[in-house]
């Protein structure tokens, strides 16, 4: 039977006995030539739904994803399993791109990952005409919908490559889509017929909690001290990631931070330290988490409120992917309402301000009216804002709206891989005697894996060299810098450079037109999403899980019984009797007359909710006092001072 073929592939390459949830239905649908939309929550096993049928069919499966880090990880994982996979993304040399595409034509690649920005390139479209394409997969498919929370104009180019291979079906996958977005995805991708497979977004092991608190820092520390296990703390700004990680470390909690502004080597190093358990807490912006396969995250804390329920649901869903009890905790107070209202103004500045930014951009690059079509420039936002007196947040938002309106293309951070060229001849290189063992190892790895190093600059992948040499990515970077200082080679480090491209000739600012889809409709949708997120946080009478599921069009009559609302109103876990029992056990810790750290409460074998409620009651009644993470019975304090 055909279904056995899919199960055999699953067993051979992944070692699983059978599929989960709706995986088989999606695989059978796309394999029989039907355009298919799969709705699967974070951790639902989306990748299996295209990787298995890609191996079961002739030709290459093209996978479109905006996440370069994710495509690199998945290609590496597939290669380790003996599956022929490759990726094309910004920062690759033209020769490497052509080689990869020709390997697809000749049948040497079964799964090709492509960033959406590459779809419009002439090279890609020309080579794709000669490929045998089994089907096209669109990951993060909500990005194609202007109703979606993360709309990306580059996704609209997918319809162009569909015209090159009209018989190749499309598999669209997403973990977050409202009913309107579901319809929009299918329309924009040109589905022959509507065909949706939906997996329940309910996560029974994940307790959604909104904690109202004046002091978010203290509350965050308290939670992390009371609940054991790996954690993610999400904040809104890059500056806050560092500040929060330092705060946690200062309170005895192992933490590091992650954001898009860090170099690749640093991000890889910190991600690996967290994934391996060397670091307990990752403090991050929303740049962290997509494609991260760590099943044992016990706590996801949002110190700042996200802009939408979609973003919150996806980030919170990174907790408890192993099916064990986990917590998604949003820290909230009334000041958040004012903060989120400011986001509306900063995300959608006045149209006259956008026109001013457009005019200043032309001054910045000295582009006269009527000129500039298709010209591209590296763009320094900080320098631009310093010269013309703009706030970076507002200028960045204006540039994004100009992108949506079709005047420019604004690529916020284009990856440019590191480049290397040897300064000495091959013969002189072999005669060098003062290089360290690690430098020699690195030189040999480059010579064996890259050509043309003595003639011109060649793009290299520092992570790949780290894998070949057994060094860390940071060690590769430092050794390349040393070789550069010794004048053995020239090394241009990896950089993430914003790029501006004019999609039209420069207009006079007063002639700029902002279509409703580029401004008014998007602003209205943004306000609606922020208001929905605020309503979720402020609600005290409806089960959190039910609120989230209803937002995504999934109605359930069953309350979760584990969120803060259910616990408060239904007393299913925390009630007077269980609190009293837990209080008695906490008191017993202090019969020795000593101070105890709050983490010792984890030894009490009761759910976190019970311990937390009991501890708060004892503190409110002043039976215990708290300072610097330590707890002490008040009578002990009294006896010490008398």
C-alpha positions in Angstrom: 0.0 0.0 0.0 1.1 3.6 -0.7 0.7 4.6 3.0 3.3 1.9 3.9 5.8 3.7 1.7 5.5 6.9 3.8 5.8 4.9 7.1 8.8 3.1 5.8 10.5 6.5 5.0 9.6 7.8 8.5 11.1 4.7 10.2 14.2 4.7 8.0 15.2 8.3 8.4 13.5 9.5 11.6 13.1 6.3 13.6 9.4 6.9 14.4 6.9 4.0 14.1 4.0 6.1 12.9 2.7 9.6 12.2 1.2 12.0 14.7 -2.1 13.9 14.5 -2.9 15.1 11.0 0.6 14.5 9.5 -0.5 11.5 7.4 -3.6 13.3 6.0 -1.4 16.2 4.9 1.2 13.9 3.3 -1.5 11.9 1.4 -3.2 15.1 0.2 0.0 16.8 -1.2 1.2 13.5 -2.6 -2.0 13.1 -4.7 -1.5 16.5 -6.2 -3.9 18.6 -4.1 -3.1 22.2 -3.0 -3.1 21.8 0.8 -3.1 24.0 3.9 -1.9 22.5 7.2 -2.6 24.3 10.5 -0.4 22.8 13.2 0.7 24.4 16.5 4.3 25.0 17.4 5.8 21.5 18.0 3.2 19.8 15.9 5.7 18.3 13.5 5.3 20.5 10.4 8.6 19.5 8.8 7.7 15.8 8.6 4.7 16.7 6.4 6.9 17.9 3.5 10.1 16.0 4.1 8.5 12.6 4.0 6.6 13.1 0.7 9.6 14.9 -0.8 11.5 11.6 -0.4 8.6 9.5 -1.7 8.4 11.4 -5.0 10.7 12.1 -8.0 12.1 15.6 -8.3 12.9 18.3 -5.9 10.7 19.8 -3.2 11.2 23.6 -3.0 10.7 24.9 0.6 10.1 28.6 1.0 10.9 30.0 4.5 11.9 33.4 5.8 14.2 32.0 8.5 17.8 31.6 7.3 18.9 30.1 10.7 16.1 27.6 10.5 16.9 26.5 6.9 20.6 26.1 7.8 19.7 23.9 10.8 17.2 21.8 8.9 19.6 21.2 6.0 22.3 20.2 8.4 19.9 17.8 10.2 18.7 16.3 6.9 22.3 15.7 5.7 23.1 13.9 9.0 20.2 11.6 8.2 21.6 10.9 4.7 19.0 13.1 2.9 20.2 15.2 0.1 19.2 18.8 0.9 20.5 22.3 0.2 19.6 26.0 0.8 19.9 29.2 -1.1 19.9 32.5 0.9 21.4 36.0 0.8 25.1 36.1 1.4 25.9 33.1 -0.9 28.3 33.7 -3.8 26.8 33.6 -7.3 28.9 30.5 -8.1 27.6 28.6 -5.1 24.0 29.5 -6.0 24.4 28.3 -9.6 26.1 25.1 -8.4 23.2 24.4 -6.0 20.5 25.1 -8.6 22.3 22.9 -11.2 22.5 20.0 -8.6 18.7 20.3 -8.3 18.3 20.1 -12.1 20.5 17.0 -12.3 18.6 15.3 -9.4 21.3 15.5 -6.8 19.1 17.5 -4.4 15.7 16.3 -3.0 14.8 19.2 -0.8 15.8 22.8 -1.6 15.2 25.6 1.0 14.9 29.1 -0.4 14.3 32.5 1.2 11.4 34.4 -0.4 13.7 37.2 -1.5 15.6 34.9 -3.8 12.5 33.9 -5.7 12.5 37.0 -7.9 16.1 36.6 -9.0 16.6 35.9 -12.7 19.1 33.0 -12.0 16.6 31.2 -9.8 13.7 31.5 -12.1 15.7 30.5 -15.2 17.2 27.4 -13.5 13.8 26.5 -12.0 12.3 26.1 -15.4 14.6 23.1 -16.0 13.9 21.4 -12.7 11.5 18.5 -12.0 9.6 20.0 -9.1 7.5 17.5 -7.0 5.7 20.2 -5.0 6.3 23.6 -3.4 6.1 24.1 0.4 5.4 27.5 1.9 6.4 27.6 5.6 5.1 30.4 7.8 2.4 30.8 5.2 0.6 33.5 7.2 3.3 35.8 6.0 1.6 36.0 2.6 -1.6 37.4 4.1 -2.0 41.2 4.6 -4.6 40.2 7.3 -1.8 38.3 9.1 0.3 39.7 11.9 3.6 39.2 10.1 2.9 40.1 6.5 6.0 40.1 4.3 5.7 41.6 0.8 8.4 39.1 -0.5 5.9 36.3 0.0 3.7 37.7 -2.8 6.5 36.6 -5.3 5.5 33.0 -4.7 2.7 33.2 -7.2 5.3 34.1 -9.9 7.2 30.8 -9.4 4.0 28.9 -9.4 3.4 30.0 -12.9 6.7 28.4 -13.9 5.5 25.0 -12.7 1.7 25.3 -12.7 1.2 21.5 -12.2 3.3 21.4 -9.0 0.9 21.5 -6.0 1.5 23.8 -3.1 1.7 22.8 0.6 1.2 25.8 2.9 2.0 25.4 6.6 1.5 27.7 9.6 1.1 27.6 13.3 -1.0 30.8 13.6 -3.9 31.7 11.4 -7.3 33.3 12.1 -10.3 32.3 9.8 -9.7 35.4 7.7 -6.0 34.6 7.2 -6.8 30.9 6.3 -9.0 32.1 3.5 -6.5 34.7 2.4 -3.6 32.3 2.3 -5.5 29.9 -0.1 -6.6 32.8 -2.4 -3.1 34.4 -2.7 -1.4 31.1 -3.4 -4.0 30.3 -6.0 -5.4 27.1 -4.5 -7.4 25.1 -7.1 -9.9 24.2 -4.3 -10.0 25.0 -0.6 -8.4 22.1 1.3 -7.5 22.7 5.0 -6.3 20.2 7.6 -6.5 21.6 11.1 -4.8 20.2 14.2 -6.2 21.4 17.5 -4.2 24.3 18.9 -5.1 23.2 22.5 -2.1 22.5 24.7 -3.4 20.6 27.8 0.0 20.5 29.4 0.7 24.2 29.1 -0.8 26.5 31.8 -1.5 30.0 30.6 -1.0 32.5 33.4 -1.4 36.3 33.5 0.4 37.7 36.6 -0.6 41.2 37.6 2.3 42.8 39.3 3.7 46.3 39.9 7.3 45.0 40.0 7.9 42.8 37.0 11.5 42.2 37.7 10.8 40.8 41.2 8.0 38.7 40.0 10.1 37.2 37.2 12.9 36.3 39.6 10.3 34.8 42.0 8.8 32.6 39.3 12.2 31.4 38.1 13.3 30.6 41.6 10.1 28.7 42.4 9.8 26.7 39.2 12.6 24.4 38.1 13.7 23.8 34.5 14.8 25.5 31.3 13.2 28.9 30.5 12.8 31.7 27.9 12.1 35.3 28.9 10.8 37.5 26.1 11.4 41.3 26.2 10.8 43.9 23.5 14.2 45.6 23.1 17.7 44.5 22.5 18.9 46.6 25.4 16.5 44.9 27.8 17.8 41.4 26.8 21.2 42.3 28.3 19.9 44.2 31.3 17.5 41.3 32.2 20.1 38.6 31.8 22.5 40.5 34.0 19.7 40.9 36.6 19.0 37.2 36.6 22.7 36.3 36.9 23.0 38.7 39.8 20.2 36.7 41.5 21.8 33.4 41.1 20.0 32.3 37.9 22.1 31.2 35.0 21.1 33.4 32.0 22.3 34.8 28.7 20.7 37.0 26.0 19.9 36.8 22.3 18.8 39.3 19.7 19.2 39.9 15.9 22.0 42.5 16.4 24.5 39.9 17.7 26.9 38.4 15.2 26.2 34.8 14.0 29.0 33.2 16.0 27.8 34.7 19.2 24.2 33.8 18.6 25.1 30.2 17.7 27.3 29.9 20.7 24.6 31.1 23.1 21.8 29.1 21.5 23.9 25.9 21.8 24.8 26.7 25.4 21.1 27.1 26.2 20.0 24.0 24.2 22.6 21.8 25.9 21.5 22.9 29.3 24.7 24.8 30.2 22.6 28.0 30.5 19.2 27.7 32.1 17.4 31.0 30.9 17.5 32.6 27.5 16.4 36.3 27.6 15.5 37.3 24.0 13.6 39.4 21.6 11.2 37.8 19.2 14.2 37.0 17.0 14.7 33.9 19.1 12.7 30.7 18.9 11.6 30.0 15.3 12.7 26.5 14.5 14.3 25.9 17.9 13.7 22.3 18.7 14.1 22.1 22.5 11.3 20.0 24.0 11.9 20.6 27.8 11.3 24.3 28.1 9.3 24.5 31.4 8.6 28.2 31.5 8.1 31.0 28.9 7.8 34.4 30.5 6.7 37.5 28.6 8.1 40.5 30.6 6.6 42.8 27.9 3.3 42.4 26.2 3.5 41.2 22.5 1.7 43.1 19.7 -0.7 40.3 18.9 -2.3 37.1 20.2 -0.7 35.3 17.2 2.8 36.3 18.3 2.1 35.5 22.0 0.6 32.1 21.1 3.5 31.1 19.0 6.2 32.2 21.5 4.3 30.7 24.5 3.9 27.5 22.5 7.7 26.9 22.8 7.1 25.7 26.3 6.4 22.0 27.1 6.9 20.5 23.7 7.7 17.2 25.5 4.1 17.0 26.8 5.1 17.7 30.4 3.6 20.4 32.6 4.9 23.8 31.6 3.9 27.5 32.1 3.4 30.4 29.8 3.3 33.5 32.0 2.5 37.0 30.9 3.6 39.8 33.3 1.0 42.6 33.2 0.1 45.9 34.9 -2.0 48.9 33.9 1.0 50.8 32.6 1.1 48.3 29.7 -2.0 49.9 28.3 -0.3 53.2 27.8 2.8 51.4 26.3 0.9 49.5 23.7 -1.1 52.6 22.6 2.3 54.3 22.0 3.2 51.4 19.7 0.3 52.4 17.3 1.8 55.8 16.8 5.4 54.5 16.4 4.4 51.7 14.1 2.1 53.9 11.9 3.5 57.5 11.9 1.6 60.3 10.2 1.7 60.2 6.4 3.4 63.6 6.2 6.2 62.3 8.4 6.6 59.3 6.0 6.8 61.7 3.1 9.6 63.6 5.0 11.6 60.4 5.5 11.2 59.5 1.8 12.6 63.0 0.9 15.5 62.7 3.3 16.3 59.3 1.9 16.7 60.9 -1.5 19.0 63.6 0.0 20.9 60.8 1.8 21.8 59.1 -1.5 21.6 62.3 -3.7 18.9 61.0 -6.0 17.2 63.6 -8.1 13.5 63.5 -8.9 12.8 60.9 -11.7 16.0 58.9 -11.1 17.0 56.0 -8.9 14.9 53.2 -10.4 16.3 49.8 -9.3 19.3 51.3 -7.6 20.4 49.5 -4.3 22.3 51.0 -1.4 23.6 49.8 1.9 21.7 51.6 4.6 22.8 52.8 8.0 19.7 53.6 10.0 21.6 55.2 12.9 23.7 57.4 10.6 20.6 58.4 8.6 18.7 59.3 11.8 21.7 61.3 13.2 22.0 63.4 10.1 18.3 64.2 9.7 17.1 64.2 13.3 14.8 61.2 13.3 14.0 58.7 16.0 15.2 55.2 14.7 11.9 53.5 15.7 9.8 56.0 13.8 12.1 56.2 10.7 12.2 52.4 10.6 8.4 52.2 10.6 8.2 54.9 7.8 10.6 52.9 5.6 8.5 49.7 6.1 5.3 51.6 5.0 7.2 52.9 2.0 8.1 49.3 1.2 4.5 48.2 1.5 3.4 51.1 -0.7 5.8 49.9 -3.4 8.2 52.8 -3.5 11.3 51.1 -2.0 12.4 47.7 -0.9 13.7 47.8 2.6 15.6 44.8 3.7 16.3 45.4 7.4 19.3 43.1 7.8 20.7 41.3 4.8 23.1 38.5 5.7 26.5 38.8 4.1 28.7 35.8 4.8 32.3 36.3 5.9 34.9 36.4 3.0 38.5 35.3 2.8 41.3 35.6 0.3 44.9 34.4 0.9 47.7 37.0 0.7 50.5 34.5 0.3 51.0 32.0 -2.5 50.2 28.4 -2.0 53.9 27.5 -1.9 54.7 30.2 0.7 51.7 29.0 2.7 53.2 25.5 3.0 56.5 26.9 4.2 55.0 28.9 7.1 56.1 27.5 10.5 54.8 29.8 13.2 51.1 29.0 12.9 49.3 27.4 15.8 47.7 23.9 15.6 44.2 25.4 15.4 45.3 27.9 12.7 46.8 25.1 10.6 43.6 23.0 11.1 41.5 26.0 9.9 43.7 26.6 6.8 43.5 23.0 5.8 39.7 23.0 6.1 39.4 26.1 3.9 41.8 24.7 1.3 39.9 21.4 1.1 36.4 22.9 0.9 36.7 26.2 -1.0 38.3 27.0 -4.4 39.8 30.2 -5.7 41.1 31.4 -2.3 44.4 32.7 -3.9 42.7 34.7 -6.7 39.8 36.6 -5.1 37.6 36.9 -2.1 35.6 33.8 -1.4 32.5 33.5 0.8 32.9 31.1 3.7 30.5 29.7 6.3 32.1 30.0 9.8 29.6 27.5 11.3 30.5 25.0 8.6 34.2 25.5 9.3 33.5 25.1 13.0 31.8 21.7 12.3 34.8 20.5 10.2 37.5 21.5 12.6 35.8 20.8 15.9 36.3 24.4 17.0 33.5 26.7 18.3 32.2 29.4 15.9 33.8 32.0 18.1 37.2 30.2 17.9 37.0 30.1 14.1 36.3 33.9 14.0 39.2 34.7 16.4 41.7 32.5 14.5 40.7 34.1 11.2 41.3 37.5 12.8 44.8 36.3 13.9 45.6 35.0 10.4 44.5 38.4 9.1 46.8 40.2 11.5 49.7 38.0 10.4 49.0 39.1 6.7 48.5 35.4 5.7 45.0 36.1 4.5 42.5 39.0 4.3 39.3 38.4 6.3 36.1 40.3 5.9 33.8 39.3 8.9 30.2 38.4 8.5 27.9 41.4 8.7 24.2 42.0 8.7 23.6 45.0 6.4 20.3 46.8 5.9 19.7 47.5 2.2 17.4 50.0 0.4 16.4 49.4 -3.2 14.3 51.9 -5.2 11.4 50.0 -6.8 10.2 53.2 -8.6 11.8 56.4 -9.8 12.0 59.0 -7.1 8.8 61.0 -6.8 8.2 64.4 -5.3 7.0 63.7 -1.7 3.6 65.4 -2.2 2.8 62.9 -5.0 3.2 59.9 -2.8 0.1 57.8 -2.6 -0.4 55.2 0.2 -2.9 52.5 -0.8 -5.3 51.3 1.9 -3.6 47.9 2.0 -0.3 49.7 2.7 -1.5 52.0 5.5 -5.1 52.4 6.6 -6.1 48.7 6.5 -2.9 47.6 8.1 -3.2 50.2 10.8 -6.8 49.1 11.6 -5.7 45.5 11.8 -2.7 46.4 14.0 -5.0 48.2 16.4 -7.5 45.3 16.4 -4.7 42.8 17.2 -3.3 45.0 20.0 -6.7 45.5 21.5 -7.3 41.7 21.4 -4.0 41.1 23.2 -4.9 43.8 25.8 -8.3 42.2 26.3 -6.8 38.8 26.9 -4.4 40.2 29.5 -7.1 42.2 31.3 -9.7 39.4 31.3 -10.5 37.8 34.6 -13.6 35.8 33.9 -12.9 33.4 30.9 -10.5 30.5 30.7 -7.2 31.6 29.0 -7.0 28.6 26.8 -10.6 29.1 25.6 -9.9 32.8 24.8 -6.8 31.8 22.7 -8.6 29.0 20.9 -11.6 31.1 20.1 -9.4 33.8 18.6 -8.2 31.2 16.1 -11.7 30.0 15.3 -11.5 26.8 17.4 -14.4 26.6 19.9 -14.2 24.3 22.9 -16.6 24.0 25.8 -14.0 22.6 28.1 -12.1 24.9 30.5 -8.4 24.1 30.9 -8.5 24.0 34.7 -4.9 25.1 34.9 -4.8 28.8 33.9 -4.9 31.6 36.5 -8.6 32.3 35.8 -9.7 28.7 36.2 -7.7 28.4 39.4 -9.0 31.6 40.8 -12.7 31.0 40.0 -13.1 27.2 40.0 -10.7 26.3 42.9 -9.9 23.1 41.1 -6.3 22.9 42.2 -5.8 25.8 44.6 -8.4 25.9 47.4 -8.4 26.6 51.1 -7.6 23.0 52.1 -4.7 22.5 49.7 -3.3 26.0 50.5 -3.5 25.2 54.3 -1.6 21.9 53.6 1.1 23.6 51.6 1.4 26.4 54.2 2.0 23.8 56.9 4.8 22.2 54.9 6.4 25.6 54.2 6.3 26.4 58.0 8.0 23.1 58.7 11.1 24.3 56.8 11.6 27.1 59.3 11.4 25.0 62.5 15.2 24.9 62.4 15.3 28.7 63.1 17.4 29.3 60.0 17.0 31.4 56.8 16.2 29.4 53.7 16.5 30.4 50.0 13.2 30.6 48.1 14.4 27.8 45.7 14.2 25.3 48.6 10.4 25.5 48.3 10.8 23.4 45.1 11.4 20.4 47.4 7.8 20.6 48.5 5.9 18.1 46.3 2.9 20.3 45.4 2.1 22.1 42.1 3.7 25.5 41.6 0.3 27.2 41.9 -0.2 25.9 45.4 3.2 26.8 46.6 3.0 30.2 45.1 -0.5 30.9 46.6 0.6 29.6 50.0 3.8 31.6 50.0 2.0 34.8 49.1 -0.5 34.3 51.9 2.3 33.7 54.5 4.1 36.9 53.3 0.9 38.9 53.3 0.2 37.7 56.9 3.8 38.6 57.7 4.5 35.1 59.0 7.5 35.1 56.7 9.7 38.0 55.5 11.7 38.0 52.2 14.9 39.7 51.2 17.4 39.1 48.4 15.8 35.7 47.6 16.0 34.6 51.2 13.1 33.7 53.5 12.9 33.9 57.2 10.2 33.3 59.8 9.2 36.6 61.4 9.3 35.3 64.9 13.0 34.3 64.2 13.7 37.9 63.2 12.0 39.1 66.4 13.9 36.8 68.7 17.2 37.9 67.1 16.6 41.6 67.9 15.3 41.1 71.5 
